[in-house]
Amino acid sequence: MYKRIRDLREDRDLTQTQVAKMLEMSQTGYSKYETGENDIPTSALIKLARFYGVSVDYLLGETDVENRYPE
């Protein structure tokens, strides 16, 4: 899961600071999500999924289908 949120951020050329701001938290706190040092709260997981347009299942590694609404 942690690699996926980092990859999604990097693929969109976003900084940790930009994503942290969207989550209304510090860059340091967000960085700990990407490294797996801290677990991601459900509310932040939902915000990340909506922000990136993917499913929570994708973020959790339950599916490899990135598109939230596959055709």
C-alpha positions in Angstrom: 0.0 0.0 0.0 2.7 2.4 0.9 4.5 2.1 -2.4 1.3 2.6 -4.2 0.6 6.0 -2.6 4.1 7.1 -3.3 3.9 5.9 -7.0 0.6 7.7 -7.5 2.0 10.9 -6.1 5.2 10.7 -8.2 3.3 9.8 -11.4 1.4 13.0 -11.0 4.5 15.1 -10.3 3.2 16.0 -6.8 5.3 16.7 -3.8 4.7 15.2 -0.4 3.9 18.8 0.8 1.1 19.2 -1.8 -0.5 15.9 -0.9 -0.1 16.6 2.9 -1.8 20.0 2.4 -4.8 18.2 0.7 -5.0 15.9 3.7 -4.7 18.9 6.1 -1.6 17.5 7.8 2.2 18.1 7.9 4.6 16.9 5.2 6.4 14.9 7.9 3.2 13.1 8.9 2.4 12.3 5.3 6.0 11.0 4.7 5.5 8.5 7.5 2.5 7.1 5.5 4.6 6.6 2.5 7.4 4.8 4.4 5.0 2.7 6.4 6.2 4.1 9.6 2.6 5.1 10.5 -0.7 3.4 9.4 -3.0 5.5 7.3 -6.3 6.3 9.0 -9.4 5.3 7.1 -10.4 8.9 6.6 -7.1 9.7 5.0 -7.2 6.5 2.9 -10.6 7.5 1.5 -9.4 11.1 0.7 -6.4 9.7 -1.1 -8.5 7.3 -3.1 -10.9 10.1 -4.1 -8.0 12.5 -4.8 -6.2 10.0 -7.2 -9.5 8.6 -8.6 -8.7 5.1 -7.6 -10.4 2.6 -5.3 -9.5 2.0 -1.7 -9.0 -1.6 -2.7 -6.3 -0.5 -5.2 -4.5 1.5 -2.5 -4.7 -1.5 -0.1 -3.3 -3.9 -2.8 -6.5 -5.9 -3.1 -6.7 -5.3 -6.8 -4.3 -4.2 -9.5 -7.0 -2.3 -11.4 -6.1 1.3 -10.8 -9.1 2.9 -12.5 -11.8 3.5 -10.0 -14.5 2.7 -12.6 -13.1 0.1 -15.0 -14.8 -0.2 -18.3 
